[in-house]
Amino acid sequence: MTLHLEMILPSSRTSLSSGIARYRTENGRRYHAYKEGNYLFPNDETEQDRLDLHHHIFNLVAEGKLFYAPIDNPSRVLDAGTGTGIWAMDFADQFPGSYVLGTDLSPIQPGWVPPNLEFEVDDMEDTWRHKPFSFIHLRCLAGSLKDWPRLLSQAYDNLEPGGWLEVVDFELYLKDQRDPDAEAPGLPVLKDAKFCNIWVGGLHEAAEKIGRTFRSADRCKGWMESLGFEGLVEEKIKVPVAPWAKNRRQKEIGLYQQQNMLDASSSYGAAHFTRVLGWSSEEFEVLSAGVRGELKDRTLQLYSNLFVVYGRKPRGEKEGKGDE
């Protein structure tokens, strides 16, 4: 099901009985109602502010770039899971000759946007019925999808020959720079951060129970390779979670990422722990407070890895059917 954003703005004359514009409130946070339960993170103003802060962090890490793939003036661009729409708006401003489409389960995007940009309420896990794109951008979707290979296959089918797909996501692990085994396989165990261990471990446990794994960032390259993408590139970027780095630029990134993680300590997990793992909201609040305390611990040197993967659909491949 696909609905244009203008259909659900307050000034719209259209009345929707499907509940797309309604929300669910739980544990003091607001969640989407359309396809309820598919996305266990809030969409309230507090979370929107965090998402916009996260966009700023991505820009700092990429030194101002909006993308990594070697694209040049793409004609049609899709930002699936657009969130607040901030990446799509920046891209549309940078490439006024491109048509940009942002899709999301939540209608939280602004109404005033560049003329070459549209937003739609859409579930990316449904069958895609788009005209082919020259660039598809996927960011921060870990823990949101039932079937990553199927989604990437749909992206492949909905690319023009020679079009690019880019996937950008953090691994959902916290690691300590001081630990010589920080990059060992498996779920890291922090020696001096028991609340963070419980938080991260619980998130992974809940996600596996509902079939929406967080273990996707480091697997996307393999999935894309099996689908036939060529020119595949994977970049693994260490991002500090606090301002402990000596390098000035890394310290700035760490300062912003620390605030992002402090905010995420409540948005990431409230539904996972209470709906899936059976915790009370009070128990999760205690855990969240403990996590925030450890994130502020100046003796820890926490970081996470950011994975950037991009690849091209071969030029000789046929386009997907899309819309006629």
C-alpha positions as CSV (number, residue, x, y, z in Angstrom):
1,M,0.0,0.0,0.0
2,T,1.4,3.4,-0.9
3,L,0.0,6.8,0.0
4,H,1.4,10.2,-0.8
5,L,2.2,12.4,2.2
6,E,0.0,15.2,1.0
7,M,-2.9,12.8,1.5
8,I,-2.3,12.8,5.3
9,L,-1.3,16.3,6.1
10,P,-3.8,18.1,8.4
11,S,-5.0,20.3,5.5
12,S,-6.0,17.3,3.5
13,R,-9.6,16.7,2.6
14,T,-9.0,13.0,2.6
15,S,-10.2,11.0,5.6
16,L,-8.2,7.8,6.3
17,S,-9.9,5.0,8.1
18,S,-6.8,2.8,7.9
19,G,-5.2,4.4,11.0
20,I,-2.1,5.5,9.1
21,A,-2.2,8.9,10.7
22,R,-2.9,7.5,14.2
23,Y,-0.2,6.5,16.7
24,R,0.3,4.1,19.7
25,T,1.5,5.5,23.0
26,E,3.4,3.1,25.3
27,N,5.9,3.6,28.1
28,G,5.7,7.4,27.6
29,R,6.7,7.1,23.9
30,R,4.8,7.3,20.7
31,Y,4.9,4.6,18.0
32,H,3.6,4.2,14.5
33,A,0.2,2.5,14.0
34,Y,0.4,1.6,10.3
35,K,1.7,-2.0,10.1
36,E,2.0,-1.8,13.9
37,G,4.8,-3.8,15.4
38,N,6.9,-3.9,12.2
39,Y,9.2,-1.2,13.6
40,L,9.8,-1.2,17.4
41,F,11.2,2.3,17.7
42,P,9.3,5.4,18.6
43,N,8.5,8.2,16.1
44,D,7.7,11.0,18.5
45,E,9.4,14.4,18.5
46,T,12.1,13.3,20.8
47,E,13.1,10.5,18.5
48,Q,12.8,12.7,15.5
49,D,15.3,15.1,17.1
50,R,17.6,12.1,17.7
51,L,17.3,10.9,14.1
52,D,18.3,14.4,12.8
53,L,21.2,14.4,15.2
54,H,22.2,11.0,13.9
55,H,22.1,12.5,10.3
56,H,24.6,15.1,11.5
57,I,26.9,12.4,12.8
58,F,26.7,10.5,9.5
59,N,27.7,13.8,7.7
60,L,30.6,14.3,10.1
61,V,31.9,10.7,9.6
62,A,31.6,11.1,5.8
63,E,33.2,14.6,5.9
64,G,30.1,16.2,4.5
65,K,29.2,13.6,1.8
66,L,25.7,12.4,1.6
67,F,26.7,9.1,-0.1
68,Y,29.7,7.0,-0.8
69,A,28.8,5.3,-4.1
70,P,30.3,6.9,-7.3
71,I,27.0,8.3,-8.6
72,D,26.7,11.4,-10.8
73,N,23.4,13.3,-11.2
74,P,21.1,10.2,-10.8
75,S,17.7,10.7,-12.5
76,R,15.6,8.8,-10.0
77,V,16.5,8.2,-6.3
78,L,14.8,6.2,-3.6
79,D,15.4,6.7,0.1
80,A,13.6,3.8,1.7
81,G,13.0,4.1,5.4
82,T,13.5,7.9,5.2
83,G,12.6,8.7,8.8
84,T,12.3,12.4,9.2
85,G,13.3,12.8,5.5
86,I,16.4,14.9,6.3
87,W,18.7,12.9,4.0
88,A,16.2,13.0,1.2
89,M,15.8,16.7,1.5
90,D,19.5,17.4,1.6
91,F,20.0,15.1,-1.5
92,A,17.1,16.8,-3.4
93,D,18.7,20.2,-2.7
94,Q,22.1,19.0,-3.8
95,F,20.7,17.4,-7.0
96,P,17.8,19.6,-8.2
97,G,17.7,17.7,-11.5
98,S,17.0,14.4,-9.7
99,Y,13.6,13.0,-8.7
100,V,13.8,11.9,-5.1
101,L,11.3,9.6,-3.3
102,G,11.4,9.0,0.4
103,T,9.3,6.2,1.9
104,D,8.5,5.3,5.5
105,L,5.9,3.7,7.7
106,S,5.5,7.0,9.7
107,P,4.1,10.2,8.2
108,I,6.5,12.4,10.2
109,Q,8.2,14.2,7.3
110,P,7.7,18.0,6.7
111,G,5.2,19.3,4.2
112,W,7.4,22.0,2.7
113,V,10.1,20.2,0.7
114,P,12.1,20.8,-2.5
115,P,10.0,20.5,-5.6
116,N,11.9,17.5,-6.9
117,L,11.1,15.5,-3.7
118,E,8.1,13.4,-2.7
119,F,7.3,11.4,0.5
120,E,5.1,8.4,0.6
121,V,3.8,6.2,3.5
122,D,4.9,2.8,2.4
123,D,6.1,-0.5,3.8
124,M,9.3,-1.4,2.1
125,E,8.7,-5.1,2.9
126,D,5.7,-5.2,0.6
127,T,6.2,-5.9,-3.1
128,W,7.7,-2.9,-4.7
129,R,5.8,-1.3,-7.6
130,H,8.1,1.5,-8.6
131,K,9.6,2.6,-11.9
132,P,13.3,1.7,-11.8
133,F,15.7,4.0,-9.9
134,S,19.3,5.0,-10.7
135,F,20.2,5.1,-7.0
136,I,18.7,3.5,-3.9
137,H,19.8,4.5,-0.4
138,L,19.1,2.4,2.7
139,R,20.3,3.6,6.1
140,C,19.8,2.5,9.7
141,L,17.4,-0.4,8.9
142,A,19.1,-3.0,11.2
143,G,16.4,-4.6,13.5
144,S,13.6,-3.4,11.2
145,L,13.3,-6.1,8.6
146,K,12.1,-9.7,8.5
147,D,13.9,-10.7,5.3
148,W,17.0,-8.7,4.3
149,P,17.9,-10.9,1.2
150,R,14.3,-10.3,-0.1
151,L,14.6,-6.5,0.4
152,L,17.9,-6.4,-1.3
153,S,16.6,-8.5,-4.2
154,Q,13.7,-6.1,-4.6
155,A,16.2,-3.2,-4.7
156,Y,18.2,-5.0,-7.4
157,D,15.0,-5.6,-9.5
158,N,14.0,-2.0,-9.1
159,L,17.3,-0.5,-10.2
160,E,18.1,0.7,-13.7
161,P,21.0,-1.2,-15.4
162,G,24.1,0.4,-14.1
163,G,22.2,1.8,-11.0
164,W,23.7,1.8,-7.6
165,L,22.5,0.5,-4.2
166,E,24.0,1.8,-1.0
167,V,23.4,0.4,2.5
168,V,24.7,2.3,5.6
169,D,24.3,0.8,9.1
170,F,25.9,0.4,12.4
171,E,26.6,-2.9,14.0
172,L,24.6,-3.1,17.2
173,Y,27.6,-3.7,19.4
174,L,29.5,-1.6,21.9
175,K,33.2,-2.3,22.0
176,D,36.0,-1.0,24.2
177,Q,39.1,0.4,22.5
178,R,41.2,-0.8,25.4
179,D,40.2,-4.4,24.9
180,P,42.7,-6.3,22.7
181,D,39.9,-8.7,21.8
182,A,37.4,-6.0,20.9
183,E,37.1,-7.2,17.3
184,A,36.8,-10.9,18.2
185,P,33.7,-12.6,16.6
186,G,30.5,-12.8,18.5
187,L,28.7,-10.5,21.0
188,P,31.3,-8.4,22.8
189,V,31.3,-8.4,26.6
190,L,32.4,-5.1,28.2
191,K,34.4,-5.7,31.3
192,D,33.4,-2.4,33.0
193,A,29.9,-1.8,31.6
194,K,27.4,-4.4,32.9
195,F,24.3,-2.3,32.1
196,C,25.4,-1.8,28.5
197,N,26.0,-5.6,28.2
198,I,22.5,-6.3,29.4
199,W,21.0,-3.6,27.1
200,V,22.8,-4.8,23.9
201,G,22.3,-8.5,24.7
202,G,18.6,-8.0,25.3
203,L,18.2,-6.0,22.1
204,H,19.7,-8.9,20.1
205,E,17.7,-11.5,22.0
206,A,14.4,-9.7,21.4
207,A,15.2,-9.0,17.8
208,E,15.9,-12.6,17.1
209,K,12.6,-13.7,18.8
210,I,10.6,-11.5,16.5
211,G,12.6,-12.3,13.4
212,R,14.0,-8.8,12.9
213,T,17.7,-9.3,13.4
214,F,20.2,-6.6,14.2
215,R,23.0,-8.7,12.8
216,S,22.9,-7.3,9.2
217,A,25.5,-4.6,8.8
218,D,28.4,-6.9,8.2
219,R,26.3,-9.4,6.1
220,C,25.0,-7.0,3.4
221,K,28.0,-7.3,1.2
222,G,27.6,-11.1,1.0
223,W,23.9,-10.9,0.3
224,M,24.5,-8.3,-2.4
225,E,27.2,-10.4,-4.0
226,S,24.9,-13.4,-4.2
227,L,22.3,-11.3,-6.0
228,G,24.8,-10.3,-8.7
229,F,25.8,-6.8,-7.8
230,E,29.2,-5.8,-9.2
231,G,31.9,-3.4,-8.1
232,L,31.0,-4.1,-4.5
233,V,32.8,-2.0,-1.9
234,E,32.5,-2.4,1.9
235,E,33.9,0.2,4.2
236,K,34.2,-0.5,8.0
237,I,34.5,2.8,10.0
238,K,35.2,2.9,13.7
239,V,33.0,5.6,15.3
240,P,33.7,6.6,18.9
241,V,30.7,6.6,21.3
242,A,32.2,9.3,23.6
243,P,34.8,12.1,23.2
244,W,37.7,10.0,24.3
245,A,39.8,10.1,21.1
246,K,42.8,12.4,20.9
247,N,42.1,13.3,17.3
248,R,40.1,16.6,17.2
249,R,37.7,15.4,14.5
250,Q,37.1,12.0,16.2
251,K,36.6,13.8,19.5
252,E,33.9,15.9,17.9
253,I,32.2,12.9,16.4
254,G,32.4,11.1,19.7
255,L,30.8,14.0,21.5
256,Y,27.7,14.0,19.2
257,Q,27.6,10.2,19.1
258,Q,27.6,10.1,22.9
259,Q,24.5,12.4,23.0
260,N,22.9,10.2,20.3
261,M,23.5,7.1,22.4
262,L,22.2,8.7,25.6
263,D,19.0,9.5,23.7
264,A,18.9,6.0,22.1
265,S,19.2,4.3,25.6
266,S,15.5,4.8,25.9
267,S,14.3,4.7,22.3
268,Y,16.3,1.6,21.5
269,G,14.8,-1.1,23.6
270,A,11.7,0.1,25.4
271,A,9.4,-1.9,23.1
272,H,11.9,-4.8,22.8
273,F,12.3,-5.3,26.5
274,T,8.6,-4.7,27.5
275,R,6.7,-6.2,24.6
276,V,9.0,-9.0,23.7
277,L,11.1,-9.9,26.8
278,G,8.4,-9.2,29.4
279,W,10.1,-6.5,31.4
280,S,8.1,-3.9,33.2
281,S,8.5,-0.3,32.1
282,E,10.1,0.5,35.6
283,E,12.7,-2.3,35.1
284,F,13.6,-0.9,31.7
285,E,13.9,2.6,33.1
286,V,16.4,1.4,35.7
287,L,18.4,-0.4,33.0
288,S,18.3,2.7,30.8
289,A,19.6,4.9,33.6
290,G,22.4,2.5,34.2
291,V,23.3,2.5,30.5
292,R,23.4,6.3,30.5
293,G,25.7,6.3,33.5
294,E,28.1,4.0,31.8
295,L,28.0,5.9,28.5
296,K,29.2,9.0,30.5
297,D,32.1,7.0,32.2
298,R,35.3,8.8,31.1
299,T,37.4,5.7,31.8
300,L,35.7,3.7,29.0
301,Q,36.7,4.1,25.3
302,L,33.6,2.8,23.7
303,Y,33.0,2.6,19.9
304,S,30.9,0.9,17.3
305,N,31.7,0.0,13.7
306,L,29.8,1.6,10.9
307,F,29.4,-0.4,7.7
308,V,29.0,1.2,4.3
309,V,28.3,-1.2,1.4
310,Y,27.6,-0.2,-2.2
311,G,27.3,-2.0,-5.5
312,R,26.1,-1.6,-9.0
313,K,23.5,-3.5,-11.0
314,P,25.3,-4.8,-14.2
315,R,24.6,-2.6,-17.2
316,G,23.5,-5.6,-19.3
317,E,20.7,-6.6,-16.8
318,K,17.1,-5.9,-17.6
319,E,15.2,-3.4,-15.6
320,G,12.5,-4.5,-13.1
321,K,8.9,-4.3,-14.2
322,G,8.0,-1.3,-11.9
323,D,4.9,0.7,-12.7
324,E,3.8,1.3,-16.2
